[in-house]
């Protein structure tokens, strides 16, 4: 999906200047993930898609980076044409200046010697600090703090006692900031003892206290030490309008976030229309800290729709962009589904309104208890074993699904109570259509049950209702909801979007690249496109199939023009696969035909019969040879049928996939039978020498195993795609509210839309 007319304010809070790289890169990453552009920065190995689409998406990602840079930063990347190269260039230039990156230590160490010999600079630092008598080389203090050398720091501070509150260039943090950013707990604890409550509130150049640095690193004991001495640190806000709790969520430090959540006052999170609470809630959902998010949302349901000015969003909208936490986004194998269904999950009790999530604390006596230590090690071993087997990941996934359902229910209960004005300001329409584009069936059903009129609402840009948007974005699970609204199907089918496209026109358009990339091979991609078109065609109004859109195209004409490139690629993919398999099949035919007349042991001179014709192993040899010959011949004929096919659009639906299924199946049978033929011949020749026969038979199974491993998944995918139950659930039961007043309301709105 390409993006045009991008405004920097819609991507990042502030354009990249050079001193705000951490926050800039975090905002950019979130934006690119939402726009499906992050693969250009961190490739994931997806299937190759249309080169034109790749160029468009690369241009969109590069443009987003360019418009989010200040002019002096843009000049450094304006000649770069690759989004990844531009990103890496900025990272290499700016990470060394970022206080949260360890690369800063290299620059500091290089400048230590120079700083030690320059007393004038430290004098300037004294003047900038007011009356502070700091006359020591601050870069030396930086080095000690960064390396965690407390003895050296202690000696240094004995000579320069006021240096503990001095700001070290270039980013303006104190030694406490440096030690916290580097993760040195002992240094932080000792410095906190020496510093006053007010000195702990010193901020660096971007408004971060030392607690922000601790939250970024994720060491909870650092935060406990700081908050114990100054409990107000949790309410400090930096230049990016973040609080330490938000920073912990953005850093995905669950233990730190849980602790800061317990000590951050709820009244602070809820003040000023809940801006800080909304920001925290969105970050917690994005980091999949759903237990924390649910606990907060359960206490303050109105936070679901509280708008946050920095992100210009709320937690309901954020949830609609987080499809991976819902069951509809899970793609588990059959054995994983079985484990998922068998895992017992304790019901998640609703916490009391006056009780916060409690952190588990362990007393010193308990930590020394041998029994507890042994049980802890056994528990760790069990967790590691479950993780190795993949069971723990499935357990965690099910837990996420349960919490996401709880959060969604809580949000839906809240939006069901909103009046008309509050509803329009809450961003529910935006969240609803985000969920449709992301295929979040659970979200869609929950929100529609809370506000039924959303079923007929349209997105602002294209005027497409729920099912139109699901077709355009190829979300088959969402489209299957169409079969659960039997009373209103005809009305939905008759509607047009802003470009006068019917539902069939949208099915005729090419799928988004992200959806095509999920399918193996261009031929199967073409088959999936035809399946979508045929499915929508089966429900379309026959009298409106030939209607023309704004570009004067019928749905069929649009399908042909949109898929001409994919048709060529599908033909090429089929021919390459058929050619390769034909060569293998022809070789097997030659070998098996020759083996039938050059039997092991030879023939009797007088009669011409094989010498071992009465042996059971000889019967196995002949039968396996015949099976291999006949199956390979069938395979070659099928692949020749593919090579000589006309490659019309309709052929990709059934004809070509069927030939490929038969060809691959027969080729597999012929290879397996050929190995059996070879093993039977060896048994005849070696006359029962098992010490030789058994290893050779095991080696002969390797080619069959390799074929199964490499080609069988593709064969299964083709078979399921062609003859499986299909991607649409035509047996979908009614899922909307059945009360008469709700149905009449929807019916009335549909009539107005028509």
Secondary structure in CASP SS format (residue, H / E / C, confidence):
PFRMAT SS
TARGET T0000
AUTHOR 0000-0000-0000
METHOD secondary structure of the structure
MODEL  1
X C 1.00
X C 1.00
X C 1.00
X C 1.00
X C 1.00
X C 1.00
X C 1.00
X H 1.00
X H 1.00
X H 1.00
X C 1.00
X C 1.00
X C 1.00
X C 1.00
X C 1.00
X E 1.00
X C 1.00
X C 1.00
X C 1.00
X C 1.00
X H 1.00
X H 1.00
X H 1.00
X H 1.00
X H 1.00
X H 1.00
X H 1.00
X H 1.00
X H 1.00
X H 1.00
X H 1.00
X H 1.00
X H 1.00
X H 1.00
X C 1.00
X C 1.00
X C 1.00
X H 1.00
X H 1.00
X H 1.00
X C 1.00
X C 1.00
X C 1.00
X C 1.00
X C 1.00
X C 1.00
X C 1.00
X C 1.00
X C 1.00
X C 1.00
X H 1.00
X H 1.00
X H 1.00
X H 1.00
X H 1.00
X H 1.00
X H 1.00
X H 1.00
X H 1.00
X H 1.00
X H 1.00
X H 1.00
X H 1.00
X H 1.00
X H 1.00
X H 1.00
X H 1.00
X C 1.00
X E 1.00
X C 1.00
X H 1.00
X H 1.00
X H 1.00
X H 1.00
X C 1.00
X C 1.00
X C 1.00
X C 1.00
X C 1.00
X C 1.00
X C 1.00
X C 1.00
X H 1.00
X H 1.00
X H 1.00
X H 1.00
X H 1.00
X H 1.00
X H 1.00
X H 1.00
X H 1.00
X H 1.00
X H 1.00
X H 1.00
X H 1.00
X H 1.00
X H 1.00
X C 1.00
X C 1.00
X C 1.00
X C 1.00
X C 1.00
X C 1.00
X H 1.00
X H 1.00
X H 1.00
X H 1.00
X H 1.00
X H 1.00
X H 1.00
X H 1.00
X H 1.00
X H 1.00
X H 1.00
X H 1.00
X H 1.00
X C 1.00
X C 1.00
X H 1.00
X H 1.00
X H 1.00
X H 1.00
X H 1.00
X H 1.00
X H 1.00
X H 1.00
X H 1.00
X H 1.00
X C 1.00
X C 1.00
X C 1.00
X C 1.00
X C 1.00
X C 1.00
X C 1.00
X C 1.00
X C 1.00
X H 1.00
X H 1.00
X H 1.00
X H 1.00
X H 1.00
X H 1.00
X H 1.00
X H 1.00
X H 1.00
X H 1.00
X C 1.00
X C 1.00
X H 1.00
X H 1.00
X H 1.00
X H 1.00
X H 1.00
X H 1.00
X H 1.00
X H 1.00
X H 1.00
X H 1.00
X C 1.00
X H 1.00
X H 1.00
X H 1.00
X H 1.00
X H 1.00
X C 1.00
X C 1.00
X E 1.00
X C 1.00
X C 1.00
X C 1.00
X C 1.00
X E 1.00
X C 1.00
X H 1.00
X H 1.00
X H 1.00
X H 1.00
X H 1.00
X H 1.00
X H 1.00
X H 1.00
X C 1.00
X C 1.00
X H 1.00
X H 1.00
X H 1.00
X H 1.00
X H 1.00
X H 1.00
X H 1.00
X H 1.00
X H 1.00
X H 1.00
X C 1.00
X C 1.00
X C 1.00
X C 1.00
X H 1.00
X H 1.00
X H 1.00
X C 1.00
X C 1.00
X C 1.00
X C 1.00
X C 1.00
X C 1.00
X C 1.00
X C 1.00
X H 1.00
X H 1.00
X H 1.00
X H 1.00
X H 1.00
X H 1.00
X H 1.00
X H 1.00
X C 1.00
X C 1.00
X H 1.00
X H 1.00
X H 1.00
X H 1.00
X H 1.00
X H 1.00
X H 1.00
X H 1.00
X H 1.00
X H 1.00
X C 1.00
X H 1.00
X H 1.00
X H 1.00
X H 1.00
X H 1.00
X C 1.00
X C 1.00
X C 1.00
X C 1.00
X C 1.00
X C 1.00
X C 1.00
X C 1.00
X H 1.00
X H 1.00
X H 1.00
X H 1.00
X H 1.00
X H 1.00
X H 1.00
X C 1.00
X C 1.00
X C 1.00
X H 1.00
X H 1.00
X H 1.00
X H 1.00
X H 1.00
X H 1.00
X H 1.00
X H 1.00
X H 1.00
X H 1.00
X C 1.00
X C 1.00
X H 1.00
X H 1.00
X H 1.00
X H 1.00
X H 1.00
X H 1.00
X H 1.00
X H 1.00
X H 1.00
X H 1.00
X H 1.00
X H 1.00
X H 1.00
X H 1.00
X H 1.00
X H 1.00
X H 1.00
X H 1.00
X H 1.00
X H 1.00
X H 1.00
X C 1.00
X C 1.00
X C 1.00
X H 1.00
X H 1.00
X H 1.00
X H 1.00
X H 1.00
X H 1.00
X H 1.00
X H 1.00
X H 1.00
X H 1.00
X C 1.00
X H 1.00
X H 1.00
X H 1.00
X H 1.00
X C 1.00
X C 1.00
X C 1.00
X E 1.00
X C 1.00
X C 1.00
X C 1.00
X C 1.00
X E 1.00
X C 1.00
X H 1.00
X H 1.00
X H 1.00
X H 1.00
X H 1.00
X H 1.00
X C 1.00
X C 1.00
X H 1.00
X H 1.00
X H 1.00
X C 1.00
X H 1.00
X H 1.00
X H 1.00
X C 1.00
X C 1.00
X C 1.00
X C 1.00
X H 1.00
X H 1.00
X H 1.00
X H 1.00
X H 1.00
X H 1.00
X H 1.00
X H 1.00
X H 1.00
X C 1.00
X C 1.00
X C 1.00
X C 1.00
X C 1.00
X C 1.00
X C 1.00
X C 1.00
X C 1.00
X C 1.00
X C 1.00
X C 1.00
X C 1.00
X C 1.00
X C 1.00
X C 1.00
X C 1.00
X C 1.00
X C 1.00
X C 1.00
X C 1.00
X H 1.00
X H 1.00
X H 1.00
X H 1.00
X C 1.00
X C 1.00
X H 1.00
X H 1.00
X H 1.00
X H 1.00
X H 1.00
X H 1.00
X H 1.00
X H 1.00
X H 1.00
X H 1.00
X H 1.00
X H 1.00
X H 1.00
X H 1.00
X H 1.00
X H 1.00
X H 1.00
X H 1.00
X H 1.00
X H 1.00
X C 1.00
X H 1.00
X H 1.00
X H 1.00
X H 1.00
X H 1.00
X H 1.00
X H 1.00
X H 1.00
X H 1.00
X H 1.00
X H 1.00
X H 1.00
X H 1.00
X H 1.00
X H 1.00
X H 1.00
X H 1.00
X H 1.00
X H 1.00
X H 1.00
X H 1.00
X H 1.00
X H 1.00
X H 1.00
X H 1.00
X C 1.00
X C 1.00
X C 1.00
X C 1.00
X H 1.00
X H 1.00
X H 1.00
X H 1.00
X H 1.00
X H 1.00
X C 1.00
X C 1.00
X H 1.00
X H 1.00
X H 1.00
X H 1.00
X H 1.00
X H 1.00
X H 1.00
X H 1.00
X H 1.00
X H 1.00
X H 1.00
X C 1.00
X C 1.00
X H 1.00
X H 1.00
X H 1.00
X H 1.00
X H 1.00
X H 1.00
X H 1.00
X H 1.00
X H 1.00
X H 1.00
X C 1.00
X H 1.00
X H 1.00
X H 1.00
X H 1.00
X H 1.00
X C 1.00
X C 1.00
X C 1.00
X C 1.00
X C 1.00
X C 1.00
X C 1.00
X C 1.00
X C 1.00
X H 1.00
X H 1.00
X H 1.00
X H 1.00
X H 1.00
X H 1.00
X H 1.00
X C 1.00
X C 1.00
X C 1.00
X H 1.00
X H 1.00
X H 1.00
X H 1.00
X H 1.00
X H 1.00
X H 1.00
X H 1.00
X H 1.00
X C 1.00
X H 1.00
X H 1.00
X H 1.00
X H 1.00
X H 1.00
X H 1.00
X H 1.00
X H 1.00
X C 1.00
X C 1.00
X C 1.00
X C 1.00
X C 1.00
X C 1.00
X C 1.00
X C 1.00
X C 1.00
X H 1.00
X H 1.00
X H 1.00
X H 1.00
X H 1.00
X H 1.00
X C 1.00
X C 1.00
X C 1.00
X C 1.00
X H 1.00
X H 1.00
X H 1.00
X H 1.00
X C 1.00
X C 1.00
X C 1.00
X C 1.00
X C 1.00
X H 1.00
X H 1.00
X H 1.00
X H 1.00
X H 1.00
X H 1.00
X H 1.00
X H 1.00
X H 1.00
X H 1.00
X H 1.00
X H 1.00
X H 1.00
X H 1.00
X H 1.00
X H 1.00
X H 1.00
X H 1.00
X C 1.00
X C 1.00
X H 1.00
X H 1.00
X H 1.00
X C 1.00
X C 1.00
X C 1.00
X C 1.00
X C 1.00
X C 1.00
X C 1.00
X C 1.00
X C 1.00
X C 1.00
X H 1.00
X H 1.00
X H 1.00
X H 1.00
X H 1.00
X H 1.00
X H 1.00
X H 1.00
X C 1.00
X H 1.00
X H 1.00
X H 1.00
X H 1.00
X H 1.00
X H 1.00
X H 1.00
X H 1.00
X H 1.00
X H 1.00
X H 1.00
X H 1.00
X H 1.00
X H 1.00
X H 1.00
X H 1.00
X H 1.00
X H 1.00
X H 1.00
X H 1.00
X H 1.00
X H 1.00
X H 1.00
X H 1.00
X H 1.00
X H 1.00
X H 1.00
X H 1.00
X H 1.00
X H 1.00
X H 1.00
X H 1.00
X H 1.00
X H 1.00
X C 1.00
X C 1.00
X C 1.00
X C 1.00
X C 1.00
X E 1.00
X C 1.00
X C 1.00
X C 1.00
X C 1.00
X C 1.00
X C 1.00
X E 1.00
X C 1.00
X C 1.00
X C 1.00
X C 1.00
X C 1.00
X H 1.00
X H 1.00
X H 1.00
X H 1.00
X H 1.00
X H 1.00
X H 1.00
X H 1.00
X H 1.00
X H 1.00
X H 1.00
X H 1.00
X H 1.00
X H 1.00
X H 1.00
X H 1.00
X H 1.00
X H 1.00
X H 1.00
X H 1.00
X H 1.00
X H 1.00
X H 1.00
X H 1.00
X H 1.00
X H 1.00
X H 1.00
X H 1.00
X C 1.00
X C 1.00
X C 1.00
X C 1.00
X C 1.00
X H 1.00
X H 1.00
X H 1.00
X H 1.00
X C 1.00
X C 1.00
X H 1.00
X H 1.00
X H 1.00
X H 1.00
X H 1.00
X H 1.00
X H 1.00
X H 1.00
X H 1.00
X H 1.00
X H 1.00
X H 1.00
X H 1.00
X H 1.00
X H 1.00
X H 1.00
X H 1.00
X H 1.00
X H 1.00
X H 1.00
X H 1.00
X H 1.00
X H 1.00
X H 1.00
X H 1.00
X H 1.00
X H 1.00
X H 1.00
X H 1.00
X H 1.00
X H 1.00
X H 1.00
X C 1.00
X C 1.00
X C 1.00
X H 1.00
X H 1.00
X H 1.00
X H 1.00
X H 1.00
X H 1.00
X H 1.00
X H 1.00
X H 1.00
X H 1.00
X H 1.00
X H 1.00
X H 1.00
X H 1.00
X H 1.00
X H 1.00
X H 1.00
X H 1.00
X H 1.00
X H 1.00
X H 1.00
X H 1.00
X H 1.00
X H 1.00
X H 1.00
X H 1.00
X H 1.00
X H 1.00
X H 1.00
X H 1.00
X H 1.00
X H 1.00
X H 1.00
X H 1.00
X C 1.00
X C 1.00
X C 1.00
X C 1.00
X C 1.00
X C 1.00
X C 1.00
X C 1.00
X C 1.00
X C 1.00
X C 1.00
X C 1.00
X C 1.00
X C 1.00
X C 1.00
X C 1.00
X H 1.00
X H 1.00
X H 1.00
X H 1.00
X H 1.00
X H 1.00
X H 1.00
X H 1.00
X H 1.00
X H 1.00
X H 1.00
X H 1.00
X H 1.00
X H 1.00
X C 1.00
END
